[in-house]
Amino acid sequence: MTKEFTIGETVRVVALPPYIKTAEPMPMLRPPDTIRLREEGIVTDRRPGGYWVVRFDRGTFLLDSQYIESITSEAESPPASHVEPSSPADADRSDD
C-alpha cells in the first residue's frame, strides 16, 4: 500500500533510495547522497506508480512513497510539556 500525501505538504526523507531521479522534462539519475536522510521537502505533484515530486533545497526529485513520510501530523500533536493532568487530584498538587 502506498502512502498518500497532499500537494504542498511537507515531507521528510526516511530512507535513501539506490539513486535519485530528477523531476525535469528530461530526467537524470543522481547519486543518493544528493539529498540527506531526514531532509525536508515540499510535495509539488503526484506521478503514477506511487511516485511523488518533492522539492528540496538542492532540486526537485521523484521519490517513491516508501522513502518519505509526512511531518505535518507531528506538528499537530501537542508537545509533551503540555500534557494535561490525568486526574483532578494531580491538578490540585500543581497549584502548591
N, C-alpha and C positions, 0 to 999 in steps of 0.2 A: 504494500500500500504506500502510495506517495503522499508526502505532506503537502498541505495546501497553504499558500501564502497569498496576501493581497498586494496589489501594486502599491508601492510607497511604503511598505512595511520594512522595518529594519531587521536584518538577519545577521547571524554570527556563523563563521566557519567552524564546524565541529570536527572535521577530518579533512585532510588534503587528498584530492584525487591523484591518480598517477600522472596526470597532465591537466593543464587548464586550456580551455578553448575560448578565444576571444569572441565577442558578440558583434563583430564587424561584418559588413556585407561580404567580405572575403575573409572568413575565419582563419586564424592561425593558431597552432598549438604552442603553448608556452610551458616552461617547467613549473612544477607545482609550487616552488618557493617564490613565485611571482606574487602570491598572496600569503598571508601568515595565518596560522592557526589562531582562532578566536578573533580574527579581524572582522569588523562590522561593515556591512554594506546595505544598500537600499535596493529592493526588488523593483525593477522597472518594466518587466514583461514576463509572460509565460510562453514557453515553447512546448511543442508536442514531446511526449515521452518522459514527462516529469522533470524537464529542464527549466531552469529559471534564469533570467537575465538579471545579474546583480552588478550594481555599480560600486566599485571600491575606489580608494584613493589612486591606485595605480592603473585603473582602467575598468572596462565593463566586460564581464565574462559570463559564459554559460556554465551553470553548475547544476548537477543532479540534486534533487531534493534530499538525498541521503547525506550530503555534505554540509547542509546548512540547517539552522534552527532559528525560530522566531525569538527575539529578545523582548518584544513588546509585552508579552504576558508576564515576564519577570518584573517589568517596570510597574505593572498594575498591582502587584501584590504588596501589602504593607510591609515595611521593614520590621525586623524583629524587635526593635526598640519601641514600637507602637502596639505591642500586644496588649489586649485588654485583660484586666484581671479575670480569673476564671470563676470566682465566687464573690459575693458581696463582702465577706469577711476579709478577703485579700485587699479589696478597695479601701476598707477601714484602716488597715495597717499602713497603707501608703501615706495616709494623712498625718501619721505620728511625727 
